[in-house]
Structure formats: structure tokens, C-alpha cells
């Protein structure tokens, strides 16, 4: 049985199908090699984005993360090759964070938290993550987005904060 998430239509469906392509990692590495080489030693540790929310040691890691996968940042060529663009938020952190950052986007696309988590569970980085660290991230991400609303009341920000909060509540 195919996951409803994997068969989504629209930009989010395109992004999700793209991420499932075996060549996505290779294509990304070829295109962004210069970014990776420059970034590896100097990249921000992504857990610093949430360190004001408490002990975020469980979010630390050495994996290079795009940290902003969304429908606008994955371009598909006519031959189906995927290109991940806009690496402005790249950093190093726990490998599961790349998938965790997709969960609010999945919720905004109409999926339930359970459906979103079933979909990201197919990725080894998520499957290997400690559930305590995932819970931690869901909480600090939601808290950070709620705090962000003080200075940004744009509709998209309100929607993203609501999705992050929905996921944090689901995680308990």
C-alpha cells in the first residue's frame, strides 16, 4: 500500500517524491561540493538555533544539513534530476533534523502528524534517532516559532508556527 504522503500532489508531493530518488544525495553533492568544502569546518552548528530553549545537546551532530528543504528549494530538471538549491541555512547537526524539519511542511500540506512521521521513518537517519531527541526538537522548534511570531505575523509564519505546535503536541 502506498503512503498518502508519497502520492501527494502539488509542490510538496513533488518535493517528497524527489527526496525518495536514490540519486538525490549524489546530485546534491555534485552541485554543492564547493559549498560543502567551504562549509564543513565553518558551518553553523544548527543546535545553536535553539539553544536558548534549554539543553539541546541531542540535536548536535556532524551531518551536513541543508536545513531548509521546502518546495521552493528543490528544482526538477526535465530529465527528472533533482537539484537542491538555496543553502543559506546549511549547518551541521544530528542527521534526523533534516527529516524533522520537513514535518511541519507535511502538516501544512494536509497530512496528520502520524502520517508525516510514518513517511519520514523510511529514512535511516530518522529511524536511528532517539525518540527523546525527536521530542526535544519538536518542542524547541515549536517554542522558537511561537517566539518568532512576536516579530513576524505574516500568514506563512503563523501557519508554520501552528504546524510546529501541532507536531509538538502530537509528540507529547
N, C-alpha and C positions, 0 to 999 in steps of 0.2 A: 504494500500500500504506500503510495507516495504521500509525502508530507504536504499539507496545505501550504506551508511556508515555502517549500521548494517550488511550488507551482503558482506562486503569487504572480499577479500581473503588474504592469506599471514599472516605474523606476526601481522600487525596492525588489521586485521579483527579478529584474534584470541583474541587480547587484548580487542577490543571493545565488542565482544560477552561475554567475561569473565566479563567485568565490568557491564554488564547488568544482570548477575546472581544474584538472591536475596541473595545468601549465601556469596557473596564476602566480605561484611563487616564483617560478623561473622567469616569467615575463617581467614581473615586478623587479626582480633582482637585476635583470639586464638593463632595464630602463633607468633604474635609480641607483646603479652601482656608485656613481660619483657621490650621491647623497649619503649612501651608506658609509663609504670610506671616510667622508668628512665628518659624519655624524657619530660614528661608533664611539669614539673616545669623548667627544664633546656633547653628545646628545643629553638632553634633559632627562633626569630620572623621573618618569611620569608619576610616581607616587608622591612627588613633591607638590603636585597639583592639588592634592587632597590632604596634605599633612596638617593643615590647620583644623582638620576634623578629628584628630586623635592619632593613635598609633596605627600607621598604615604600612608597617613592615611587610605584611602579607602581600602587598601589591608590588614590592620590589622584585627586580629580576634583570637579566642581561639580554632579553629578547628585544630585537629592534621592532618597534611598533609604529605603524602608520598613525594610529590613534585618532583618525577622523574618517573612517570608511563610511560613506554615505552615497546615495545615488549620484550625486554630482561629482564624486571623486573617482569613479570607475568609468573609463571610456572603453567602448567596444568598437573595434575596427570591423570593417565589412567582412573580414575572414574569421571573425569571432575571437580574435586575440584581445585580451583584456589588458588595459593599461591603468594602473593605479596612479593618480596624479594628486597634486597639492599635498606635499609632505610637510606643510608648515608646522604641524603639531607632532611631528615624529619625536620619538623618545625611546628610552629603554625601560622595560618593566617586566612584570610577570606575564608570561605568554598568554594566559587566559584573558587578559584585559582586552585584547583585540576583539575577541568574540563578545565579551561583556559589554563593550561599547556599542555593539550592534543591537543589543536587546531593546533599548528604548526606540530605536528606529523601527524594529519589527513591531513593537506595540503601536507606534504611530501609524503603521501600515495596516492595522486592524487585527493583529494576532494577539492571542492571550499570552500572559507570561509563561504558562505551561507549554504552549506551542513554540514560543520563541526559545525556551530552554531546551526543548526536545531537538530543535533544529541545530542550535549551537553545540549540543552534546556530541554531534558527529565529528567534531574537530578534536584531535588528540589533546591539544593544549587545554581545552575546557574539561574534557573527561579526566585529565590528570590533576586538575586543580582541587585544592582542598575546599570543600563546601563552606567552611568557616571564612576563607578568604573571599569567596564569591559573595557571601552575605555581607562581609565588611565592605566590599566595593559597592554593592547595591545601595547600602546605607549612606556611605560617604558621597557617592555620586548624586544621590537624591538630595542630600543635605546641601551639597555645593550648588546644584541647580536651583534649589529654593532660595539660597542666598543670592545667586546671580540675578534673580528676578527683581531685587531691590533697584538695580541699575538698568535693567533691560526688561521692559514689559511687552516687547514685540510678541505677536501671536505665536511665532515659531518657538520662541523661548519658553513661553507659557506651556505650549504643547509638549515640548521636550521635558520640562520640569515635571509635568503631570505624568508623563510616561515613566520617567525615572522613579517618581514616587510610587506609582502603581507597582513597578517591579520590586521596589524595596519592601512594600507592604506584603507582596506575594512571598518574598524570601523570608519574611517574618522578622 
